[in-house]
Amino acid sequence: MRARCKATLLLNFYRRYPCHLAELHLLATCAVALGRFRGFSPEFDEMGEEFMLAGEDGQPRTVAWQRYVEACDAGRPWQVRDELWIAAHMEDMERVRRSGLEERFRLKAAAHVDDPTWQAIKQHVEATLGTRLMDRIALDGTVAFETAFAHSLSATFFRLCTVSWLMVRRYWGEGFRAMVMPAGKSQEGIVSYRRLALHAARYSVTAWSASRVYRRGMRERDRGRRSSEDGWPLLADVLGPRIREVDPLIVRFYQNPANFQVRVKVDLHTLPAKLWSRVITLLIGQGPSAESGSEVDAQFRVFRRRDGSMHFLRELYMGETLRVFDSDFVVRQVNGVPTLFEVFVDKHIEVEMSVTPLPGSGLSIRGTNFYYRGTRMPCPGLRVEFQSHVLRDESSQEVLNIEGRLLMQPDTGWGRLLMCRLLRRPEVLGTIRYVARSLAAAAAPANTSLS
């Protein structure tokens, strides 16, 4: 009865707050209730309570689950919800391990080695808790949450297909019995065994949506260690003494963008701009190929690669669509001069950047040369430039305004004649504007309009 009540609570919870991993969680919950495992092992029942993400009133049990609920209420993209779900679930898993419940269960299970039900329960614990080998290093930021979960997911699937047949047979047998036997007296507000069996059959199919999380975890397995305190002296290495010409807020931003709260607005002025933007997005992941129409929230995160370089991740929350741009920033010697490069590792593309202080303590970072697999590629008059300036809002707080521009600037006179005079293409094809505040300043109430 307790298991059915908890299953009912989770079914109602996930109807309001869905994600790609909800079906996987509901599949396990329905299977456990059908197997009646909670009635055999008090320790297993206690562990189940620890993994409940909401209380009897339907409210989140922990701060981590509250963040997940807030993301769902805000209409955040499903990738964001998945990451928050995994983070909250891993915290629950770590709390269970620290409590000693898992060890107590194993000791009790060892005393029932001849009981097939106890062996099925043990197989369930081994297929869930026993495969979570990377949770701790994910919680401390060494690997992505999705990468750790992908590793656990593959290990669980392998166990289900090899050594956990007793548990699987139990679940299928109880599900079949619930379908063919009389349903018995129903209890209002509590899901029946027949309904649990139907849900389990459904989630056996829809739970494959978790494969999206697996694929994302595999893509991010080499992203590096999360870094929020230390930074990279990129501008100092490139500019040398001229760094004194740049506002300190800009310097701090490029040392570690993760320490800033960001909003973004995209404007594509012409149809060709949208076309070129999509092309650049396809090639280097930097083009704003979707027009937001208004400012949207964004998140900047940085990670330290094994070689010490900065892996920069930009996430734009455009409704339920997550736009992700990721690249590495490194300083290399070009003709004996330190030069900033943006490297798109998976696409084998490198962009040489020209870094120049601007009047008024601003900064310009402009793409100059493009390389594919080490070979310099011709550029058809397109340039990307980011200009940074420090402004003040109405509450006199400093905010960083970064304007990225997609430019049509042909190198030759014939090119300028064709594009600017004959085709009348504007020089600025599109802009993406970031407004960034340091997290310390963003914590205080502030008006976002700029002077």
C-alpha positions in Angstrom: 0.0 0.0 0.0 2.9 2.4 0.8 4.5 1.6 -2.5 1.2 2.2 -4.4 0.8 5.6 -2.6 4.3 6.7 -3.5 3.7 5.6 -7.1 0.5 7.7 -7.2 2.4 10.7 -5.8 5.2 10.4 -8.4 2.7 9.9 -11.3 1.0 13.1 -10.3 4.3 15.0 -9.7 5.7 14.1 -13.1 2.5 15.1 -14.9 3.2 18.7 -13.7 7.0 18.6 -13.9 8.1 16.3 -16.8 11.6 15.6 -18.1 13.3 12.9 -20.3 14.2 10.9 -17.2 10.7 10.9 -15.6 9.6 7.8 -17.6 12.7 5.9 -16.4 12.0 6.8 -12.8 8.3 5.9 -13.1 9.1 2.6 -14.7 11.3 1.6 -11.7 8.7 2.9 -9.3 5.8 0.9 -10.9 8.0 -2.2 -11.1 8.9 -2.0 -7.4 5.3 -1.6 -6.4 4.2 -4.6 -8.6 7.0 -6.7 -7.1 5.9 -5.8 -3.5 9.5 -5.4 -2.5 8.8 -2.8 0.1 6.8 -5.3 2.2 9.7 -7.7 2.4 12.5 -5.4 3.4 12.2 -2.4 5.8 15.6 -1.2 4.7 14.5 -1.2 1.1 11.4 0.7 2.1 13.5 3.3 3.8 15.8 3.7 0.8 12.7 4.2 -1.3 11.6 7.0 1.0 15.0 8.7 0.6 14.6 8.7 -3.2 11.2 10.3 -3.1 11.5 13.7 -4.7 8.4 15.2 -3.1 6.6 14.9 0.2 3.0 13.9 0.9 1.9 17.5 0.0 3.5 17.2 -3.4 6.2 19.8 -2.5 9.9 19.2 -3.3 11.8 17.5 -0.4 15.2 19.1 -1.0 16.7 22.3 -2.3 18.0 20.5 -5.4 14.5 19.2 -6.2 13.1 22.7 -5.7 15.5 24.0 -8.3 14.2 21.3 -10.7 10.6 22.3 -10.0 11.5 26.0 -10.6 13.1 25.2 -13.9 9.9 23.3 -15.0 7.7 26.2 -13.9 9.9 28.7 -15.8 9.6 26.6 -19.0 13.3 25.9 -19.1 14.6 23.6 -21.9 14.4 19.8 -21.2 18.1 19.5 -21.3 18.3 21.9 -18.3 15.6 19.9 -16.5 17.5 16.7 -17.1 20.7 18.0 -15.7 18.9 19.4 -12.6 17.1 16.0 -12.2 20.3 14.1 -12.3 22.0 16.5 -9.8 19.1 16.1 -7.3 19.0 12.4 -7.7 22.7 12.0 -7.1 22.4 14.0 -3.9 19.7 11.6 -2.8 21.9 8.7 -3.7 24.9 10.1 -1.8 22.6 10.7 1.3 21.5 7.1 1.2 25.1 5.9 1.1 26.1 8.1 4.0 23.1 6.9 6.1 24.3 3.3 6.0 21.0 2.0 4.7 22.6 0.3 1.8 25.0 -1.6 4.1 22.2 -2.6 6.4 20.2 -3.9 3.5 23.1 -6.0 2.2 23.6 -7.6 5.6 19.9 -8.5 5.8 19.9 -9.8 2.3 22.9 -12.1 3.2 20.7 -13.8 5.8 18.1 -14.7 3.1 20.3 -16.2 0.4 17.7 -19.0 -0.2 14.7 -16.7 -0.6 14.1 -15.9 -4.3 12.3 -12.7 -3.5 15.2 -11.3 -1.5 17.5 -12.2 -4.3 15.4 -10.3 -6.7 15.4 -7.3 -4.4 19.2 -7.6 -4.1 19.5 -7.6 -7.9 17.4 -4.4 -8.0 19.7 -2.7 -5.6 22.8 -3.8 -7.5 21.3 -2.7 -10.8 20.6 0.8 -9.4 22.9 1.7 -6.5 25.6 -0.7 -7.4 26.2 0.9 -10.9 26.5 4.5 -9.6 30.3 4.5 -9.7 30.8 8.1 -11.0 28.3 10.0 -8.9 30.8 11.5 -6.4 33.2 12.8 -9.1 30.2 14.3 -10.9 29.0 16.0 -7.7 32.4 17.6 -7.3 32.4 18.8 -10.9 35.1 16.5 -12.3 32.7 15.1 -15.0 29.3 16.2 -16.3 26.2 14.9 -14.5 25.0 13.5 -17.9 28.3 11.6 -18.4 28.1 10.0 -15.0 24.5 9.1 -15.5 25.2 7.7 -19.0 27.9 5.4 -17.5 25.4 4.2 -14.9 22.7 3.7 -17.4 24.8 1.5 -19.6 25.9 -0.5 -16.7 22.3 -1.0 -15.5 21.2 -2.0 -19.0 24.0 -4.6 -19.2 23.0 -6.1 -15.8 19.4 -6.3 -16.8 20.4 -8.2 -19.9 22.8 -10.6 -18.2 22.6 -11.3 -14.4 19.3 -9.8 -13.3 16.9 -12.2 -14.9 15.4 -13.2 -11.5 14.3 -9.6 -10.9 13.1 -9.1 -14.4 11.1 -12.3 -14.3 9.5 -11.2 -11.1 8.4 -7.9 -12.5 7.0 -9.4 -15.7 5.2 -12.1 -13.7 3.6 -9.7 -11.3 2.6 -7.4 -14.1 1.0 -10.2 -16.0 -0.8 -11.4 -12.9 -2.1 -7.9 -12.3 -3.5 -7.7 -15.8 -5.4 -11.1 -15.8 -6.5 -11.4 -12.2 -9.6 -9.6 -10.8 -8.7 -6.0 -9.9 -10.3 -6.2 -6.4 -11.7 -3.3 -4.5 -10.3 0.0 -5.7 -9.3 2.7 -3.3 -9.9 6.3 -4.2 -6.9 8.3 -5.1 -4.5 5.3 -5.1 -3.3 3.7 -8.3 -4.4 0.0 -8.7 -2.0 -2.9 -9.5 -3.7 -3.2 -12.9 -3.0 0.5 -13.6 0.5 0.0 -12.4 1.0 -2.8 -14.9 -0.3 -0.7 -17.7 1.9 2.2 -16.8 4.9 -0.1 -16.6 4.2 -1.5 -20.0 4.0 2.1 -21.4 7.1 3.3 -19.7 9.0 0.3 -20.9 8.7 1.9 -24.3 8.8 5.6 -23.5 11.8 5.3 -21.1 14.0 5.1 -24.2 13.8 8.9 -24.2 16.6 8.7 -21.6 18.9 7.8 -24.5 19.0 11.5 -25.3 20.6 12.1 -21.9 23.0 9.2 -22.6 24.1 10.7 -26.0 24.6 14.1 -24.4 26.7 12.5 -21.6 28.9 10.8 -24.1 29.5 14.1 -26.0 30.5 15.9 -22.7 32.7 13.2 -21.3 35.9 15.2 -22.2 34.6 18.7 -21.2 37.0 19.1 -18.3 36.6 19.9 -14.6 34.1 22.5 -13.5 35.8 25.8 -12.6 34.1 28.6 -10.8 36.7 30.2 -8.5 40.0 30.3 -10.4 40.4 31.7 -13.9 42.6 32.1 -17.0 44.9 35.2 -17.6 44.0 35.1 -21.3 43.9 38.9 -21.9 47.0 39.5 -19.8 48.9 36.9 -21.9 47.8 38.4 -25.2 47.8 42.2 -24.4 50.7 42.3 -22.0 51.1 45.8 -20.6 48.2 47.1 -22.7 45.8 45.3 -20.4 45.8 48.4 -18.2 43.8 50.1 -21.1 40.9 47.6 -20.5 38.3 48.1 -17.8 38.9 45.7 -14.8 35.3 44.3 -15.1 36.0 43.2 -18.7 39.3 41.6 -17.5 37.5 39.7 -14.8 34.8 38.5 -17.2 37.3 37.0 -19.6 39.2 35.4 -16.7 36.1 33.4 -15.7 32.7 34.1 -17.4 31.0 31.7 -15.0 31.1 34.3 -12.3 28.6 36.5 -14.2 24.8 36.4 -14.7 23.9 36.9 -18.3 20.9 37.9 -20.5 21.0 37.9 -24.3 19.2 39.4 -27.2 19.5 38.3 -30.8 18.7 40.5 -33.9 19.1 39.3 -37.4 18.4 42.2 -39.7 18.1 40.6 -43.2 17.1 37.2 -44.7 20.7 36.7 -46.0 21.9 37.3 -42.4 19.8 34.4 -41.2 21.2 32.2 -43.9 24.8 33.1 -43.2 24.1 32.8 -39.5 22.9 29.3 -39.9 25.9 28.5 -42.0 28.3 29.8 -39.3 26.3 28.0 -36.6 26.7 24.8 -38.6 30.4 25.3 -39.0 31.6 26.8 -35.7 28.6 26.9 -33.4 28.7 30.7 -32.9 26.0 32.1 -35.1 22.7 33.2 -33.6 20.5 31.3 -36.0 17.3 31.8 -34.0 15.9 35.2 -33.4 14.7 35.7 -29.8 12.8 38.9 -30.3 13.5 39.9 -26.7 16.1 39.4 -24.0 16.3 35.8 -22.8 18.2 34.2 -19.9 21.6 32.6 -20.6 24.2 30.7 -18.6 27.9 30.8 -19.0 30.0 27.9 -17.6 33.7 27.2 -17.9 35.6 24.0 -17.4 39.3 23.3 -17.2 40.6 20.8 -19.7 43.4 18.4 -18.8 45.9 20.6 -20.7 44.8 23.6 -18.6 42.9 25.4 -21.4 39.4 27.0 -20.9 36.4 25.1 -22.2 33.7 27.7 -22.5 30.0 26.7 -22.6 27.3 29.2 -23.5 23.7 28.1 -23.0 20.8 30.3 -24.3 17.3 29.5 -23.0 15.1 30.3 -26.0 11.8 29.1 -24.7 12.0 25.3 -24.5 14.9 25.3 -26.9 18.4 25.2 -25.5 21.0 26.7 -27.8 24.5 25.5 -26.8 27.8 27.0 -28.0 30.9 25.4 -26.7 34.6 26.0 -27.6 38.1 26.1 -26.1 40.1 29.3 -25.6 43.9 29.0 -25.8 46.8 31.3 -26.3 49.4 30.3 -29.0 52.5 31.8 -30.5 52.0 33.2 -34.0 55.2 34.6 -35.5 56.5 35.0 -31.9 53.4 36.9 -30.8 50.9 35.6 -28.2 47.6 35.1 -30.0 44.2 34.1 -28.8 42.5 31.2 -30.5 39.0 29.8 -30.2 39.1 26.1 -30.9 36.1 24.0 -31.8 37.6 20.6 -31.1 34.8 18.3 -32.4 34.7 20.2 -35.7 38.5 20.6 -36.1 38.1 24.3 -36.6 40.3 27.0 -35.1 39.7 30.8 -35.3 42.5 33.2 -34.8 41.4 36.2 -32.8 42.7 39.8 -32.9 42.4 41.4 -29.4 42.5 45.2 -29.3 41.7 47.7 -26.5 39.1 50.3 -27.5 38.7 53.9 -26.4 36.8 54.2 -23.2 38.5 51.1 -21.6 36.6 48.8 -24.0 37.8 45.7 -25.8 37.4 44.3 -29.3 37.9 40.6 -30.1 37.7 40.0 -33.8 38.0 36.8 -35.8 40.7 37.2 -38.5 41.8 33.8 -39.9 39.9 30.5 -40.0 41.7 27.1 -40.0 40.2 23.7 -40.7 42.5 20.8 -39.6 45.4 23.2 -39.6 44.8 24.6 -43.1 43.9 28.2 -43.5 40.5 28.6 -45.2 39.4 31.6 -47.4 36.6 33.7 -45.9 34.0 35.3 -48.2 34.0 38.7 -46.6 32.4 37.6 -43.4 33.7 38.7 -40.0 32.6 38.1 -36.4 33.5 40.8 -33.8 32.7 41.1 -30.1 33.0 44.5 -28.6 32.8 44.9 -24.8 32.0 48.1 -22.9 31.2 48.8 -19.2 28.0 50.8 -18.6 26.0 51.8 -15.6 22.4 51.1 -15.0 19.9 53.5 -13.2 21.1 52.2 -9.8 24.7 53.1 -10.8 25.8 49.5 -10.8 28.3 48.4 -13.4 27.1 46.1 -16.1 29.1 44.6 -19.0 27.6 45.0 -22.4 29.0 42.7 -25.1 27.8 43.1 -28.6 28.7 40.4 -31.1 28.3 41.5 -34.7 28.1 39.4 -37.9 29.8 41.7 -40.5 30.0 41.7 -44.2 33.4 43.3 -44.9 34.9 42.0 -48.2 38.7 42.3 -48.4 38.8 43.4 -52.0 37.4 46.5 -53.8 35.4 44.2 -56.2 33.9 42.4 -53.3 32.9 45.7 -51.7 31.4 46.9 -54.9 29.4 43.7 -55.4 28.1 43.3 -51.9 27.7 46.9 -50.7 26.9 48.8 -53.9 25.2 46.4 -56.3 23.5 44.0 -53.8 23.1 46.7 -51.2 23.9 44.3 -48.3 24.4 46.2 -45.0 27.7 45.9 -43.3 26.1 44.6 -40.0 24.1 41.5 -40.9 23.1 40.6 -37.3 23.9 41.2 -33.7 23.9 39.2 -30.5 24.0 41.3 -27.3 25.0 40.0 -23.9 24.3 42.0 -20.7 26.4 40.5 -17.9 26.6 41.3 -14.2 28.9 39.8 -11.7 27.1 37.4 -9.5 27.8 39.5 -6.4 26.2 42.5 -8.0 23.3 40.5 -9.5 22.4 39.3 -6.0 21.3 42.9 -5.1 18.1 44.3 -6.7 18.9 46.3 -9.8 17.2 47.9 -12.7 18.4 46.4 -16.0 17.9 49.5 -18.2 21.2 51.0 -19.2 22.3 54.6 -19.2 
